[in-house]
Amino acid sequence: MLPRGSLILDWAGPAEALRFANTELPPRRPAFMLHFVAPEAASLSSVGAMVAGLAPLPERIEAPAWVVLVGRTSTAQRRDDDREDRLVIDWLRRVQPGQRGVRLVTVCSGALLAASAGLFSRRRVTTHHGDLDELARRAPDAVVVPDRVFVNDGDTWSSAGVTAGIDLALHLVAAQCGPVVAARVAQRMAVALRRGPDDPQLSPFLAHRQHFNARLHRVQDALSAAPREPWSVARMAELGHTTPRTLTRLFGEHAGTTPLAYLRGIRLALARTALEAGSSVGAAADAAGFHSDLQLRRAWHAAGLSGSPNESRGTG
């Protein structure tokens, strides 16, 4: 939703992340369809450019869908009786995003409109650091979380200012399309791929990807896409059009790890997922690309993981 005075980077950055994600998927199976709506057909943006051809606010939103509210100039200073604000707030109260499979996503001060519509009741939320007090005033029964890139509570996602919307979009792409697609999108956008500090740990698929070395990303993409393959450093180096020694140096300089340690981390993540789903240790080892359950156990303990593979098994 693009209101008057919308901050272009708040919506253009995330929108490009979703568009790039579609290009990484089969042409007939795009994950995202973008619709730009607003109270008026044309809207003056924060930098003075007029955004035209906007669709009207829909009366119904069918799941699955995301309603994205972006930041605007001087949101906190607007009067409570601002006509456009009232239109948007009334619309949000009618469509009630954040439940029944319709996600609510706010970027920057877009959270203030959601708060005024009562959509943050008893939820953990965040916004731009300059609007935290205003957010707490508008949503007194919400838990306002400071110093976060983004926060998730159920079907509600809120992010901090401006570029944090891209971080959130990449996280949502990873959840929807997989971490490999998210990593490729981040590489194409030349941004560091990271998860929000609200997450307990960095996914092995996303770790060691905060660099811009295209040769290394090519190798990491291949390892993430086919971790069960019989990878050797020599084979990785061939894919990266370099020598094993140079590849090892590049991994150390740009990723802070070694090629085989990176591969082991991905395989361990796959094995843990299989174990939590109820697989036996042997089946989990095979699914992740380990030669045997003994090799999985050795990698498990070498990585300092708590317990044992067998103790991590779920009930299926």
C-alpha positions in Angstrom: 0.0 0.0 0.0 1.6 3.3 -1.2 0.1 6.3 0.7 1.0 9.9 0.0 4.6 10.7 0.9 5.7 7.0 0.7 9.4 6.4 1.2 10.5 4.9 -2.2 13.3 2.7 -0.7 10.8 1.3 1.8 8.8 -0.4 -1.0 11.1 -0.4 -4.0 13.8 -2.4 -2.2 11.6 -5.2 -1.0 9.6 -5.2 -4.2 12.8 -5.7 -6.2 13.8 -8.6 -3.9 10.5 -10.3 -4.6 10.9 -9.7 -8.4 14.4 -11.1 -8.4 13.2 -14.1 -6.5 10.7 -14.8 -9.3 13.5 -14.8 -11.8 15.3 -17.5 -9.9 12.2 -19.8 -10.1 10.6 -21.6 -13.1 8.9 -19.1 -15.4 5.5 -20.7 -15.0 5.8 -20.9 -11.2 6.4 -17.3 -9.8 6.2 -17.1 -6.1 5.1 -13.5 -5.9 2.6 -11.2 -7.7 3.0 -7.5 -6.9 0.0 -5.2 -6.6 0.4 -1.6 -5.7 -2.7 0.0 -4.1 -3.4 3.3 -2.5 -6.3 5.6 -1.5 -5.7 7.6 -4.7 -4.7 6.5 -8.2 -1.6 8.7 -8.1 0.6 9.4 -5.1 3.5 11.9 -4.6 6.5 10.0 -3.2 9.0 11.2 -0.6 11.4 12.4 -3.2 8.8 14.3 -5.3 8.4 11.7 -8.0 4.7 10.9 -8.7 3.7 7.2 -8.6 0.8 6.7 -10.9 -1.5 3.8 -12.0 -2.1 2.7 -8.4 -5.1 0.3 -7.9 -7.8 1.2 -5.3 -7.7 -0.4 -1.8 -9.4 -3.8 -2.2 -12.5 -4.6 -0.2 -11.4 -8.2 0.2 -8.0 -9.9 0.4 -7.9 -13.6 -0.3 -5.2 -15.8 1.4 -2.5 -16.4 0.9 -1.4 -12.8 0.6 0.8 -10.2 2.2 -0.3 -6.7 3.0 2.8 -4.4 3.1 2.5 -1.0 4.7 5.5 1.3 4.0 6.8 4.3 5.8 6.0 7.9 4.9 7.4 11.4 5.5 6.4 13.0 8.8 4.0 10.2 9.7 4.2 10.9 13.4 3.4 14.6 12.9 0.2 14.0 10.9 -3.1 15.0 12.6 -5.3 12.2 13.9 -8.1 13.5 11.5 -5.9 13.4 8.4 -8.3 12.3 5.6 -6.0 9.8 3.9 -4.9 8.3 7.3 -8.6 7.8 8.2 -9.3 6.0 4.9 -6.3 3.7 5.3 -7.0 3.0 9.0 -10.7 2.2 8.2 -9.6 -0.1 5.4 -7.2 -2.0 7.6 -9.9 -2.5 10.2 -12.1 -4.0 7.5 -9.6 -6.3 5.9 -7.8 -7.3 9.1 -4.4 -8.4 7.8 -2.3 -10.4 10.2 -4.7 -13.3 10.5 -6.4 -16.1 8.5 -3.5 -16.6 6.2 -3.1 -12.9 5.2 0.2 -11.6 6.6 0.8 -8.1 7.7 4.2 -6.7 6.9 5.2 -3.2 8.0 8.3 -1.3 7.0 9.5 1.7 8.9 6.7 4.0 10.0 4.2 1.9 8.2 3.8 0.3 11.6 2.1 3.4 12.9 -0.9 3.0 10.6 -1.3 -0.6 11.6 -1.1 0.4 15.3 -3.8 3.0 14.8 -6.0 0.3 13.2 -5.6 -1.9 16.3 -3.7 -4.6 14.4 -0.8 -4.8 16.9 -2.8 -5.6 20.0 -0.8 -7.9 22.3 1.8 -8.5 19.7 5.6 -8.0 19.6 6.5 -5.3 17.1 9.2 -2.8 16.1 9.7 0.2 13.8 12.2 2.9 12.9 14.0 4.0 16.1 12.7 7.5 15.7 9.1 6.2 15.9 9.3 3.8 18.8 7.7 6.2 21.3 4.9 7.0 18.8 4.3 3.3 18.2 4.0 2.7 21.9 1.5 5.5 22.2 -0.6 4.2 19.3 -0.5 0.6 20.5 -0.3 0.7 24.3 -1.0 -3.0 24.7 1.7 -4.1 22.2 5.2 -5.1 23.2 7.4 -2.6 21.3 10.9 -4.2 20.7 13.7 -1.7 20.2 17.0 -2.4 18.4 15.7 -5.0 16.0 16.1 -5.3 12.3 12.7 -7.0 12.2 10.3 -8.8 14.5 7.8 -11.6 13.8 4.7 -12.4 15.9 2.4 -14.9 14.2 1.3 -13.6 10.8 2.6 -10.1 11.7 6.0 -8.9 10.6 7.4 -5.5 11.4 10.8 -4.0 10.4 12.9 -1.0 11.3 13.6 1.9 9.0 14.3 2.0 5.3 16.8 -0.7 4.3 15.6 -3.0 7.0 12.7 -3.7 4.7 15.1 -5.4 2.3 16.5 -7.6 5.2 12.9 -8.6 6.0 12.1 -9.3 2.3 15.1 -11.5 2.0 14.1 -13.4 5.1 10.6 -13.9 3.7 12.0 -15.0 0.4 14.1 -17.6 2.2 11.1 -18.9 4.1 8.9 -19.0 0.9 11.4 -20.1 -1.8 14.4 -21.6 0.2 17.7 -20.2 1.4 19.5 -20.8 -1.9 17.1 -18.5 -3.8 17.4 -15.9 -1.0 21.2 -16.0 -1.3 21.1 -15.6 -5.0 18.7 -12.6 -4.7 21.0 -11.0 -2.1 24.0 -11.5 -4.4 22.2 -9.9 -7.4 21.1 -6.9 -5.2 24.7 -6.6 -3.9 23.5 -6.6 -0.3 24.7 -8.6 2.7 22.3 -11.5 3.4 21.5 -11.7 7.1 18.8 -12.9 9.4 17.2 -10.5 11.9 18.7 -10.5 15.4 15.4 -11.9 16.7 16.4 -15.3 15.2 18.3 -17.6 17.6 21.0 -18.5 15.2 22.2 -18.1 11.6 21.1 -20.8 9.3 24.0 -22.7 7.8 22.5 -22.1 4.4 22.8 -18.3 5.0 26.0 -18.2 7.1 29.3 -17.2 5.4 27.3 -15.5 2.6 27.9 -11.9 3.7 30.4 -11.2 0.9 30.3 -10.1 -2.8 32.7 -12.6 -4.4 30.8 -14.0 -7.4 33.2 -16.9 -7.8 32.7 -18.0 -4.2 28.9 -17.5 -4.4 28.8 -19.8 -7.4 30.5 -22.6 -5.5 28.3 -22.0 -2.4 25.2 -22.1 -4.5 26.2 -25.4 -6.0 27.0 -26.9 -2.6 23.6 -25.7 -1.1 21.7 -27.0 -4.1 23.3 -30.5 -4.1 24.9 -31.2 -0.8 24.6 -35.0 -1.2 27.0 -34.9 -4.2 30.5 -36.3 -3.7 32.2 -32.9 -3.4 36.0 -32.6 -3.1 37.9 -29.3 -2.9 39.3 -30.1 -6.3 35.8 -30.4 -7.8 34.7 -27.2 -6.1 37.7 -25.4 -7.4 36.9 -26.6 -10.9 33.4 -25.1 -10.6 34.9 -21.8 -9.4 37.4 -21.8 -12.3 40.4 -21.7 -9.9 42.8 -24.0 -8.1 42.1 -25.8 -4.8 44.6 -23.7 -3.0 43.1 -20.4 -4.3 39.6 -21.6 -3.5 40.6 -22.4 0.1 42.2 -19.0 0.4 39.0 -17.3 -1.0 36.9 -19.1 1.5 39.1 -18.0 4.3 39.2 -14.4 3.2 35.6 -13.9 2.3 33.6 -16.5 4.1 35.7 -17.1 7.2 35.7 -20.8 6.9 37.0 -23.6 4.7 35.3 -25.3 1.7 34.8 -28.6 3.5 33.7 -27.0 6.8 31.1 -25.0 4.8 29.8 -28.2 3.2 29.8 -30.0 6.5 27.6 -27.3 8.1 25.0 -27.6 5.3 25.0 -31.4 5.6 24.6 -31.2 9.4 21.6 -28.8 9.0 20.0 -31.3 6.6 20.7 -34.2 9.0 19.2 -32.3 11.9 16.0 -31.5 9.9 15.7 -35.2 9.0 16.3 -36.3 12.6 13.7 -33.9 14.0 11.2 -35.3 11.5 11.7 -38.8 13.0 14.3 -40.3 10.6 16.8 -42.8 11.9 20.4 -41.7 12.3 21.4 -43.8 9.3 18.6 -42.4 7.1 19.4 -38.9 8.2 23.1 -39.4 7.4 22.2 -40.7 3.9 19.7 -37.8 3.2 22.4 -35.3 4.1 25.2 -36.8 2.1 27.3 -38.4 4.8 28.8 -41.8 3.9 27.6 -43.4 7.1 26.0 -42.8 10.5 29.5 -42.9 12.0 30.6 -40.0 9.8 27.5 -38.1 10.8 28.3 -38.7 14.5 31.9 -37.6 14.1 30.8 -34.4 12.3 28.2 -33.8 14.9 30.7 -33.9 17.8 33.4 -32.0 15.8 30.9 -29.1 15.4 30.2 -29.0 19.1 26.5 -29.8 18.8 24.8 -30.7 22.0 23.6 -34.2 22.7 23.9 -36.8 20.0 22.1 -37.4 16.7 19.9 -40.1 18.2 18.9 -37.8 21.1 17.8 -35.2 18.5 15.3 -37.5 16.8 11.7 -36.4 16.8 8.6 -38.5 16.8 7.9 -37.9 13.1 
